[in-house]
């Protein structure tokens, strides 16, 4: 069974400390926070069982705004998240239960989304489930389909490139719900 999911966050990960070059752990205070979690659950017959769509209530952090910020990309604001968010512990309970009950997680750029969940689990003082989380990266799989990046650039194709290759239209791109559906 599969848990296809996507996250929206307060930003992108920092991989190395700019001063020392040392790796920066997923739970470092400088790392992004989880703001939106969406998952579609698929059973053993590859039928959709359920969809989960949870915004996260900020607890000591804010959604960045302004040009080129995460908020400008995903449309989320601190006020919206405060009014519509779920406490992070409830989101982590749900995710942990899915992993521990045998779901294989699937994400477009699973390295990012799984790292996001590991960081939040660690911040909450919980096991990060790294070794217990089987995952499939749809982005890496897209390379085997011959998906090319728009503009002919190098590297992994974006989700929009993959959708275009397959003749799909992404409704609500850059939202966790829209990107989960596209994946």
N, CA, C and O of each residue as an XYZ file, in Angstrom:
732
protein
N       0.847     -1.177      0.000
C       0.000      0.000      0.000
C       0.891      1.238      0.000
O       2.026      1.202      0.475
N       0.364      2.321     -0.535
C       1.172      3.514     -0.777
C       0.553      4.757     -0.145
O      -0.667      4.906     -0.077
N       1.419      5.628      0.306
C       1.037      6.951      0.801
C       1.741      7.959     -0.110
O       2.918      8.271      0.072
N       0.993      8.456     -1.088
C       1.557      9.472     -1.990
C       1.386     10.805     -1.270
O       0.271     11.160     -0.887
N       2.474     11.548     -1.081
C       2.341     12.765     -0.297
C       3.224     13.896     -0.808
O       4.158     13.698     -1.584
N       2.881     15.090     -0.334
C       3.670     16.283     -0.629
C       3.594     17.197      0.582
O       2.639     17.161      1.358
N       4.621     18.011      0.720
C       4.651     18.995      1.799
C       4.869     20.382      1.218
O       5.511     20.550      0.182
N       4.328     21.355      1.900
C       4.683     22.748      1.655
C       5.351     23.223      2.928
O       4.943     22.859      4.031
N       6.375     24.034      2.771
C       7.227     24.391      3.900
C       7.502     25.896      3.921
O       7.050     26.647      3.057
N       8.248     26.297      4.925
C       8.627     27.705      5.042
C       9.837     28.062      4.186
O      10.253     29.220      4.160
N      10.402     27.092      3.493
C      11.562     27.373      2.647
C      12.261     26.101      2.223
O      11.712     25.005      2.328
N      13.480     26.263      1.744
C      14.294     25.138      1.284
C      15.351     24.799      2.322
O      15.724     25.638      3.142
N      15.825     23.576      2.278
C      16.848     23.139      3.227
C      18.193     23.796      2.963
O      18.559     24.085      1.824
N      18.909     24.019      4.043
C      20.327     24.396      3.990
C      21.091     23.090      4.158
O      20.855     22.355      5.117
N      21.993     22.795      3.249
C      22.706     21.531      3.342
C      24.045     21.665      4.054
O      24.477     20.748      4.752
N      24.709     22.818      3.876
C      26.004     23.029      4.528
C      26.039     24.401      5.171
O      25.508     25.371      4.629
N      26.665     24.469      6.321
C      26.827     25.744      7.013
C      27.702     26.642      6.150
O      28.799     26.240      5.763
N      27.234     27.863      5.839
C      28.017     28.735      4.961
C      29.365     29.142      5.550
O      30.285     29.484      4.807
N      29.488     29.110      6.869
C      30.751     29.502      7.502
C      31.729     28.348      7.651
O      32.931     28.519      7.451
N      31.215     27.166      8.003
C      32.110     26.045      8.297
C      32.108     24.958      7.230
O      33.045     24.164      7.154
N      31.070     24.915      6.410
C      30.937     23.850      5.415
C      30.420     22.552      5.996
O      30.286     21.559      5.282
N      30.126     22.551      7.300
C      29.623     21.336      7.957
C      28.177     21.078      7.542
O      27.420     22.019      7.304
N      27.791     19.800      7.455
C      26.389     19.482      7.140
C      25.458     20.045      8.215
O      25.820     20.110      9.389
N      24.260     20.450      7.801
C      23.275     20.986      8.733
C      22.160     19.954      8.880
O      21.517     19.602      7.891
N      21.918     19.459     10.105
C      20.881     18.440     10.304
C      19.484     18.960      9.959
O      19.233     20.166      9.970
N      18.584     18.027      9.655
C      17.217     18.367      9.260
C      16.452     19.109     10.341
O      15.531     19.865     10.033
N      16.816     18.908     11.608
C      16.097     19.543     12.707
C      16.784     20.800     13.245
O      16.376     21.330     14.278
N      17.804     21.274     12.567
C      18.491     22.511     12.971
C      17.488     23.666     12.937
O      16.642     23.704     12.044
N      17.557     24.599     13.873
C      16.606     25.721     13.892
C      16.587     26.557     12.610
O      15.611     27.261     12.354
N      17.644     26.491     11.806
C      17.685     27.247     10.543
C      16.939     26.553      9.410
O      16.729     27.139      8.348
N      16.541     25.306      9.637
C      15.873     24.541      8.587
C      14.391     24.929      8.488
O      13.814     25.452      9.442
N      13.783     24.666      7.321
C      12.377     25.031      7.122
C      11.444     24.231      8.023
O      11.811     23.198      8.582
N      10.224     24.747      8.142
C       9.180     24.101      8.939
C       8.060     23.604      8.031
O       7.827     24.150      6.952
N       7.384     22.573      8.480
C       6.263     22.002      7.753
C       5.043     22.899      7.912
O       4.663     23.246      9.031
N       4.428     23.276      6.788
C       3.246     24.142      6.815
C       1.997     23.453      6.266
O       0.884     23.812      6.651
N       2.158     22.473      5.375
C       1.007     21.810      4.752
C       1.422     20.387      4.405
O       2.479     20.163      3.815
N       0.584     19.434      4.777
C       0.820     18.016      4.497
C      -0.408     17.473      3.789
O      -1.523     17.598      4.294
N      -0.213     16.874      2.628
C      -1.308     16.241      1.908
C      -0.869     14.839      1.530
O       0.270     14.629      1.116
N      -1.779     13.875      1.674
C      -1.460     12.494      1.319
C      -2.686     11.827      0.717
O      -3.819     12.069      1.134
N      -2.433     10.991     -0.263
C      -3.456     10.124     -0.841
C      -3.029      8.703     -0.506
O      -1.904      8.298     -0.798
N      -3.938      7.948      0.109
C      -3.636      6.578      0.505
C      -4.187      5.617     -0.540
O      -5.358      5.679     -0.913
N      -3.315      4.729     -1.000
C      -3.638      3.760     -2.043
C      -3.508      2.353     -1.449
O      -2.488      2.025     -0.844
N      -4.541      1.528     -1.625
C      -4.500      0.184     -1.045
C      -3.742     -0.795     -1.947
O      -3.189     -0.420     -2.981
N      -3.737     -2.064     -1.517
C      -2.991     -3.098     -2.244
C      -3.519     -3.323     -3.662
O      -2.782     -3.803     -4.524
N      -4.782     -2.982     -3.914
C      -5.367     -3.117     -5.253
C      -5.160     -1.847     -6.084
O      -5.735     -1.706     -7.163
N      -4.354     -0.946     -5.586
C      -4.041      0.344     -6.219
C      -5.280      1.226     -6.378
O      -5.414      1.969     -7.350
N      -6.172      1.125     -5.408
C      -7.372      1.959     -5.369
C      -7.194      3.019     -4.284
O      -6.611      2.757     -3.232
N      -7.701      4.209     -4.554
C      -7.616      5.286     -3.564
C      -8.526      4.971     -2.384
O      -9.719      4.716     -2.548
N      -7.934      4.995     -1.184
C      -8.678      4.732      0.047
C      -9.133      6.021      0.715
O     -10.263      6.123      1.194
N      -8.233      7.008      0.741
C      -8.491      8.199      1.539
C      -7.548      9.311      1.094
O      -6.526      9.069      0.452
N      -7.915     10.520      1.449
C      -7.029     11.674      1.252
C      -6.964     12.439      2.560
O      -7.973     12.632      3.238
N      -5.774     12.864      2.895
C      -5.533     13.633      4.119
C      -4.989     14.985      3.696
O      -4.053     15.062      2.900
N      -5.568     16.042      4.221
C      -5.120     17.388      3.866
C      -5.072     18.223      5.137
O      -6.106     18.643      5.655
N      -3.853     18.461      5.639
C      -3.683     19.159      6.910
C      -2.717     20.333      6.782
O      -1.586     20.184      6.320
N      -3.184     21.483      7.196
C      -2.303     22.631      7.365
C      -1.744     22.550      8.772
O      -2.377     21.980      9.661
N      -0.562     23.118      8.982
C       0.093     23.048     10.279
C       0.024     24.407     10.958
O       0.374     25.434     10.375
N      -0.438     24.389     12.207
C      -0.528     25.609     13.009
C       0.888     26.008     13.443
O       1.578     25.215     14.082
N       1.326     27.220     13.106
C       2.669     27.649     13.510
C       2.827     27.659     15.029
O       1.927     28.067     15.764
N       3.966     27.210     15.466
C       4.289     27.196     16.890
C       5.705     27.754     17.029
O       6.682     27.008     17.102
N       5.790     29.083     17.063
C       7.097     29.718     17.198
C       7.770     30.023     15.878
O       8.943     30.394     15.868
N       7.081     29.883     14.776
C       7.637     30.203     13.455
C       6.568     30.913     12.633
O       5.383     30.878     12.966
N       7.000     31.549     11.565
C       6.089     32.260     10.671
C       6.353     31.856      9.230
O       7.453     31.430      8.879
N       5.319     31.997      8.399
C       5.471     31.734      6.968
C       6.086     32.972      6.334
O       5.489     34.047      6.383
N       7.268     32.843      5.738
C       7.903     34.001      5.096
C       7.042     34.553      3.955
O       6.404     33.799      3.221
N       7.038     35.858      3.826
C       6.302     36.543      2.767
C       7.277     37.404      1.973
O       8.426     37.583      2.376
N       6.829     37.923      0.875
C       7.676     38.780      0.055
C       8.117     38.061     -1.204
O       7.913     36.857     -1.366
N       8.719     38.823     -2.081
C       9.154     38.289     -3.364
C      10.106     37.112     -3.185
O      11.038     37.178     -2.384
N       9.866     36.031     -3.935
C      10.690     34.817     -3.927
C      10.691     34.067     -2.594
O      11.575     33.245     -2.353
N       9.713     34.338     -1.725
C       9.623     33.619     -0.456
C       8.754     32.375     -0.630
O       8.045     32.231     -1.626
N       8.821     31.483      0.354
C       7.976     30.287      0.311
C       6.501     30.672      0.266
O       5.722     30.061     -0.466
N       6.117     31.670      1.035
C       4.719     32.106      1.041
C       4.263     32.630     -0.309
O       3.105     32.451     -0.687
N       5.161     33.272     -1.034
C       4.787     33.774     -2.361
C       4.625     32.635     -3.356
O       3.891     32.772     -4.334
N       5.298     31.516     -3.123
C       5.196     30.357     -4.017
C       3.965     29.518     -3.681
O       3.197     29.155     -4.573
N       3.774     29.208     -2.390
C       2.685     28.296     -2.023
C       1.401     29.003     -1.591
O       0.383     28.348     -1.367
N       1.436     30.326     -1.473
C       0.236     31.095     -1.141
C      -0.185     31.032      0.316
O      -1.246     31.550      0.665
N       0.605     30.420      1.168
C       0.249     30.304      2.578
C       0.722     31.520      3.367
O       1.760     32.107      3.061
N      -0.042     31.884      4.373
C       0.330     32.979      5.277
C       0.281     32.471      6.711
O      -0.379     31.475      7.005
N       0.974     33.154      7.585
C       0.952     32.800      9.004
C      -0.469     32.888      9.540
O      -0.901     32.011     10.288
N      -1.201     33.932      9.170
C      -2.569     34.098      9.654
C      -3.448     32.934      9.203
O      -4.194     32.379     10.009
N      -3.371     32.560      7.930
C      -4.163     31.426      7.429
C      -3.833     30.156      8.203
O      -4.733     29.417      8.601
N      -2.542     29.901      8.416
C      -2.125     28.691      9.120
C      -2.576     28.714     10.577
O      -2.978     27.680     11.111
N      -2.516     29.878     11.229
C      -2.996     29.988     12.610
C      -4.483     29.668     12.690
O      -4.928     28.994     13.619
N      -5.253     30.153     11.711
C      -6.709     29.978     11.724
C      -7.143     28.585     11.265
O      -8.188     28.100     11.698
N      -6.373     27.940     10.407
C      -6.777     26.672      9.792
C      -5.866     25.494     10.110
O      -6.111     24.375      9.659
N      -4.822     25.745     10.883
C      -3.818     24.719     11.111
C      -4.169     23.712     12.190
O      -4.979     23.965     13.083
N      -3.529     22.569     12.070
C      -3.600     21.470     13.029
C      -2.285     21.469     13.804
O      -1.236     21.726     13.214
N      -2.308     21.190     15.105
C      -1.036     21.101     15.837
C      -0.108     20.063     15.203
O      -0.559     19.015     14.741
N       1.165     20.363     15.186
C       2.157     19.505     14.538
C       2.141     18.093     15.110
O       2.368     17.136     14.370
N       1.881     17.937     16.397
C       1.863     16.592     16.978
C       0.823     15.697     16.321
O       1.075     14.509     16.121
N      -0.342     16.244     15.981
C      -1.387     15.450     15.323
C      -0.942     15.029     13.923
O      -1.215     13.906     13.498
N      -0.258     15.923     13.203
C       0.242     15.604     11.861
C       1.313     14.519     11.958
O       1.331     13.586     11.155
N       2.198     14.641     12.939
C       3.267     13.654     13.108
C       2.710     12.299     13.553
O       3.213     11.256     13.135
N       1.676     12.309     14.397
C       1.028     11.048     14.790
C       0.511     10.329     13.547
O       0.737      9.132     13.369
N      -0.174     11.064     12.704
C      -0.756     10.484     11.500
C       0.335      9.917     10.591
O       0.245      8.765     10.165
N       1.359     10.710     10.292
C       2.451     10.266      9.422
C       3.147      9.033     10.017
O       3.390      8.055      9.309
N       3.464      9.081     11.303
C       4.139      7.951     11.954
C       3.295      6.691     11.870
O       3.817      5.608     11.603
N       1.992      6.822     12.096
C       1.099      5.659     12.013
C       1.076      5.070     10.610
O       1.041      3.850     10.450
N       1.096      5.925      9.591
C       1.115      5.430      8.218
C       2.388      4.634      7.941
O       2.330      3.535      7.390
N       3.532      5.188      8.321
C       4.809      4.501      8.091
C       4.844      3.190      8.864
O       5.225      2.150      8.327
N       4.440      3.253     10.134
C       4.519      2.056     10.982
C       3.489      0.995     10.604
O       3.640     -0.165     10.985
N       2.448      1.367      9.865
C       1.472      0.367      9.439
C       1.772     -0.172      8.037
O       0.948     -0.871      7.447
N       2.956      0.155      7.508
C       3.421     -0.490      6.294
C       3.206      0.238      4.984
O       3.413     -0.347      3.921
N       2.797      1.490      5.026
C       2.660      2.238      3.776
C       4.039      2.570      3.224
O       4.943      2.936      3.974
N       4.195      2.443      1.922
C       5.386      2.912      1.226
C       5.094      4.350      0.834
O       4.096      4.621      0.167
N       5.957      5.278      1.243
C       5.708      6.676      0.913
C       6.257      6.976     -0.474
O       7.330      6.508     -0.855
N       5.489      7.771     -1.218
C       5.833      8.151     -2.584
C       5.740      9.668     -2.658
O       4.747     10.257     -2.230
N       6.769     10.296     -3.200
C       6.748     11.755     -3.334
C       7.550     12.147     -4.566
O       8.449     11.425     -4.998
N       7.211     13.288     -5.116
C       8.024     13.855     -6.192
C       9.107     14.660     -5.501
O       8.843     15.732     -4.956
N      10.323     14.145     -5.525
C      11.471     14.598     -4.752
C      11.326     14.102     -3.313
O      11.261     14.887     -2.367
N      11.277     12.794     -3.179
C      11.130     12.153     -1.871
C      12.254     12.551     -0.924
O      12.039     12.588      0.287
N      13.445     12.849     -1.435
C      14.547     13.261     -0.571
C      14.143     14.489      0.241
O      14.432     14.564      1.435
N      13.482     15.444     -0.396
C      13.066     16.666      0.296
C      11.927     16.381      1.275
O      12.025     16.713      2.456
N      10.853     15.770      0.789
C       9.662     15.587      1.631
C       9.929     14.650      2.805
O       9.458     14.905      3.914
N      10.673     13.575      2.583
C      11.007     12.670      3.689
C      11.927     13.362      4.695
O      11.794     13.153      5.901
N      12.852     14.178      4.209
C      13.728     14.926      5.113
C      12.911     15.927      5.934
O      13.191     16.149      7.112
N      11.901     16.527      5.301
C      11.035     17.464      6.017
C      10.360     16.762      7.192
O      10.327     17.286      8.305
N       9.831     15.588      6.935
C       9.142     14.850      7.996
C      10.131     14.392      9.069
O       9.807     14.429     10.256
N      11.335     13.961      8.670
C      12.359     13.579      9.660
C      12.705     14.750     10.565
O      12.826     14.591     11.780
N      12.865     15.928      9.970
C      13.204     17.109     10.767
C      12.134     17.421     11.789
O      12.441     17.713     12.945
N      10.865     17.362     11.371
C       9.775     17.658     12.313
C       9.672     16.583     13.394
O       9.427     16.893     14.559
N       9.860     15.320     13.008
C       9.842     14.256     14.019
C      10.955     14.464     15.043
O      10.719     14.332     16.244
N      12.150     14.783     14.590
C      13.269     15.016     15.512
C      13.002     16.209     16.421
O      13.268     16.146     17.621
N      12.473     17.307     15.853
C      12.166     18.488     16.676
C      11.188     18.143     17.791
O      11.253     18.710     18.882
N      10.284     17.212     17.510
C       9.277     16.808     18.498
C       9.820     15.759     19.471
O       9.088     15.277     20.336
N      11.104     15.406     19.331
C      11.710     14.428     20.226
C      11.279     12.998     19.942
O      11.310     12.142     20.826
N      10.878     12.748     18.706
C      10.400     11.419     18.311
C      11.443     10.724     17.433
O      12.326     11.376     16.877
N      11.336      9.396     17.313
C      12.196      8.700     16.341
C      11.911      9.249     14.940
O      10.758      9.499     14.587
N      12.969      9.432     14.147
C      12.781     10.051     12.822
C      12.290      9.081     11.746
O      11.985      9.498     10.628
N      12.213      7.797     12.076
C      11.696      6.751     11.179
C      12.499      6.603      9.886
O      12.011      6.003      8.929
N      13.717      7.139      9.841
C      14.520      7.093      8.617
C      14.665      5.670      8.089
O      14.396      5.412      6.916
N      15.090      4.747      8.949
C      15.309      3.368      8.510
C      14.013      2.596      8.300
O      14.017      1.555      7.643
N      12.904      3.088      8.846
C      11.629      2.384      8.773
C      10.718      2.904      7.660
O       9.587      2.439      7.518
N      11.206      3.872      6.867
C      10.348      4.518      5.873
C      10.753      4.120      4.455
O      11.595      4.780      3.845
N      10.153      3.033      3.919
C      10.429      2.727      2.516
C       9.812      3.835      1.656
O       8.694      4.283      1.913
N      10.548      4.266      0.639
C      10.017      5.359     -0.175
C      10.378      5.187     -1.636
O      11.344      4.518     -2.002
N       9.550      5.829     -2.457
C       9.765      5.873     -3.896
C       9.803      7.335     -4.288
O       8.930      8.112     -3.903
N      10.811      7.708     -5.051
C      10.920      9.077     -5.538
C      10.426      9.116     -6.985
O      11.088      8.618     -7.895
N       9.253      9.717     -7.178
C       8.689      9.823     -8.527
C       9.548     10.705     -9.428
O       9.548     10.521    -10.646
N      10.274     11.651     -8.858
C      11.144     12.521     -9.655
C      12.285     11.708    -10.280
O      12.578     11.848    -11.468
N      12.910     10.875     -9.483
C      13.997     10.043    -10.011
C      13.455      9.037    -11.024
O      14.109      8.742    -12.024
N      12.259      8.514    -10.763
C      11.639      7.579    -11.699
C      11.320      8.266    -13.025
O      11.341      7.618    -14.071
N      11.027      9.557    -13.000
C      10.705     10.299    -14.230
C      11.888     10.312    -15.194
O      11.704     10.398    -16.408
N      13.079     10.229    -14.661
C      14.267     10.209    -15.523
C      14.237      8.982    -16.434
O      14.636      9.058    -17.596
N      13.763      7.849    -15.904
C      13.699      6.620    -16.701
C      12.642      6.716    -17.797
O      12.686      5.958    -18.765
N      11.691      7.645    -17.653
C      10.664      7.848    -18.683
C      11.148      8.752    -19.806
O      10.456      8.931    -20.808
N      12.343      9.324    -19.638
C      12.860     10.233    -20.647
C      12.285     11.632    -20.551
O      12.310     12.378    -21.530
N      11.767     12.002    -19.385
C      11.214     13.342    -19.191
C      12.348     14.361    -19.253
O      13.382     14.191    -18.608
N      12.149     15.397    -20.019
C      13.155     16.462    -20.169
C      12.682     17.712    -19.435
O      11.486     17.982    -19.327
N      13.652     18.460    -18.939
C      13.341     19.736    -18.294
C      12.927     20.764    -19.340
O      13.465     20.797    -20.447
N      11.968     21.597    -18.972
C      11.590     22.712    -19.842
C      12.826     23.565    -20.079
O      13.590     23.812    -19.146
N      13.030     24.010    -21.283
C      14.204     24.816    -21.595
C      15.457     23.989    -21.828
O      16.514     24.545    -22.127
N      15.358     22.658    -21.697
C      16.493     21.792    -21.999
C      17.600     21.774    -20.970
O      18.696     21.292    -21.257
N      17.342     22.291    -19.765
C      18.382     22.313    -18.730
C      18.754     20.928    -18.252
O      18.101     19.936    -18.576
N      19.815     20.885    -17.477
C      20.297     19.621    -16.923
C      19.655     19.362    -15.571
O      19.070     20.260    -14.966
N      19.768     18.145    -15.110
C      19.269     17.780    -13.792
C      17.883     17.169    -13.851
O      17.354     16.858    -14.918
N      17.322     17.010    -12.678
C      16.015     16.367    -12.569
C      14.914     17.269    -13.110
O      14.948     18.483    -12.914
N      13.938     16.676    -13.793
C      12.806     17.472    -14.281
C      11.902     17.887    -13.123
O      11.829     17.206    -12.100
N      11.225     19.003    -13.301
C      10.246     19.454    -12.313
C       8.977     18.641    -12.487
O       8.785     17.975    -13.505
N       8.114     18.702    -11.485
C       6.835     18.011    -11.570
C       6.035     18.500    -12.769
O       5.358     17.707    -13.423
N       6.102     19.792    -13.066
C       5.380     20.331    -14.226
C       5.930     19.757    -15.529
O       5.168     19.541    -16.471
N       7.234     19.506    -15.601
C       7.832     18.884    -16.786
C       7.304     17.466    -16.966
O       6.970     17.052    -18.076
N       7.233     16.733    -15.868
C       6.746     15.353    -15.924
C       5.275     15.327    -16.338
O       4.871     14.512    -17.167
N       4.482     16.223    -15.758
C       3.061     16.287    -16.115
C       2.894     16.595    -17.600
O       2.088     15.962    -18.282
N       3.648     17.559    -18.094
C       3.558     17.921    -19.519
C       3.940     16.723    -20.397
O       3.295     16.469    -21.415
N       4.972     15.999    -20.010
C       5.424     14.816    -20.750
C       4.305     13.774    -20.855
O       4.153     13.106    -21.878
N       3.526     13.651    -19.773
C       2.455     12.662    -19.730
C       1.109     13.213    -20.199
O       0.106     12.499    -20.207
N       1.098     14.500    -20.593
C      -0.139     15.108    -21.070
C      -1.117     15.448    -19.959
O      -2.324     15.502    -20.190
N      -0.608     15.678    -18.759
C      -1.455     16.004    -17.610
C      -1.406     17.496    -17.311
O      -0.418     18.171    -17.598
N      -2.479     17.992    -16.735
C      -2.529     19.376    -16.273
C      -2.558     19.339    -14.752
O      -3.347     18.601    -14.161
N      -1.694     20.137    -14.114
C      -1.680     20.193    -12.656
C      -2.600     21.319    -12.209
O      -2.348     22.495    -12.468
N      -3.665     20.930    -11.534
C      -4.532     21.925    -10.912
C      -3.897     22.301     -9.577
O      -3.514     21.427     -8.799
N      -3.788     23.582     -9.319
C      -3.295     24.069     -8.032
C      -1.837     23.662     -7.780
O      -1.496     23.156     -6.710
N      -0.980     23.895     -8.793
C       0.449     23.599     -8.639
C       1.026     24.398     -7.474
O       0.558     25.495     -7.169
N       2.022     23.850     -6.844
C       2.713     24.435     -5.684
C       1.830     24.501     -4.454
O       2.088     25.285     -3.540
N       0.784     23.678     -4.428
C       0.062     23.424     -3.184
C       0.297     21.947     -2.892
O       0.457     21.153     -3.820
N       0.321     21.571     -1.633
C       0.559     20.163     -1.306
C      -0.510     19.278     -1.946
O      -0.208     18.190     -2.436
N      -1.748     19.744     -1.940
C      -2.839     18.955     -2.510
C      -2.689     18.801     -4.024
O      -2.817     17.693     -4.544
N      -2.420     19.895     -4.732
C      -2.265     19.839     -6.180
C      -1.071     18.996     -6.597
O      -1.158     18.222     -7.550
N       0.043     19.141     -5.889
C       1.245     18.392     -6.240
C       1.117     16.904     -5.889
O       1.671     16.055     -6.587
N       0.394     16.588     -4.816
C       0.157     15.169     -4.485
C      -0.677     14.538     -5.587
O      -0.354     13.445     -6.054
N      -1.731     15.199     -6.006
C      -2.593     14.676     -7.082
C      -1.776     14.466     -8.349
O      -1.926     13.441     -9.014
N      -0.924     15.408     -8.690
C      -0.116     15.282     -9.901
C       0.854     14.104     -9.789
O       1.052     13.370    -10.757
N       1.455     13.922     -8.619
C       2.369     12.803     -8.408
C       1.637     11.499     -8.521
O       2.241     10.436     -8.373
